[in-house]
Amino acid sequence: MKTNYYDYKLKLIEFSTFFQKQGMKYIGGEFSSEQLQWLAFIKEHLIQNLTLDKQAFNLIPILEIHGGLARARKVFGSSLDDLITEITLKITA
């Protein structure tokens, strides 16, 4: 079956709606209050963009205004790369 642009757009809208309701619930782990704030910023970014990489932290306003990649690295430490990978894998699954 061929997937056209409208099918793709509908799937994105369905995922966006799902993500708005579920948020970061499917990302495992325990987080500090500051990390939870950052996860909320990431969620807002993902609802509209459905993609996440390190470059987004310095380019996307919701992430950049809160300190960008440098601040995210301070908040999440060495686990930031793993978190980005986990989120990306969950989105594409």
Contacts in CASP RR format, 6 or more apart in sequence:
PFRMAT RR
TARGET T0000
AUTHOR 0000-0000-0000
METHOD contacts of the structure
MODEL  1
MKTNYYDYKLKLIEFSTFFQKQGMKYIGGEFSSEQLQWLAFIKEHLIQNL
TLDKQAFNLIPILEIHGGLARARKVFGSSLDDLITEITLKITA
12 50 0 8 1.000
15 50 0 8 1.000
15 91 0 8 1.000
16 47 0 8 1.000
16 48 0 8 1.000
16 50 0 8 1.000
19 43 0 8 1.000
19 46 0 8 1.000
19 47 0 8 1.000
20 47 0 8 1.000
23 43 0 8 1.000
24 39 0 8 1.000
24 40 0 8 1.000
24 42 0 8 1.000
24 43 0 8 1.000
26 90 0 8 1.000
27 39 0 8 1.000
27 83 0 8 1.000
27 86 0 8 1.000
27 87 0 8 1.000
27 90 0 8 1.000
28 86 0 8 1.000
31 39 0 8 1.000
32 75 0 8 1.000
34 75 0 8 1.000
35 75 0 8 1.000
35 76 0 8 1.000
38 66 0 8 1.000
38 72 0 8 1.000
38 75 0 8 1.000
38 76 0 8 1.000
41 62 0 8 1.000
41 63 0 8 1.000
41 66 0 8 1.000
42 52 0 8 1.000
42 63 0 8 1.000
42 87 0 8 1.000
44 62 0 8 1.000
45 52 0 8 1.000
45 56 0 8 1.000
45 60 0 8 1.000
45 62 0 8 1.000
45 63 0 8 1.000
46 52 0 8 1.000
46 87 0 8 1.000
46 91 0 8 1.000
49 56 0 8 1.000
49 60 0 8 1.000
50 91 0 8 1.000
51 88 0 8 1.000
51 91 0 8 1.000
52 84 0 8 1.000
52 87 0 8 1.000
52 88 0 8 1.000
52 91 0 8 1.000
53 84 0 8 1.000
53 88 0 8 1.000
54 69 0 8 1.000
54 81 0 8 1.000
54 84 0 8 1.000
56 63 0 8 1.000
57 63 0 8 1.000
57 64 0 8 1.000
57 67 0 8 1.000
57 68 0 8 1.000
57 69 0 8 1.000
57 72 0 8 1.000
58 64 0 8 1.000
58 68 0 8 1.000
58 69 0 8 1.000
63 72 0 8 1.000
72 80 0 8 1.000
73 80 0 8 1.000
76 83 0 8 1.000
END
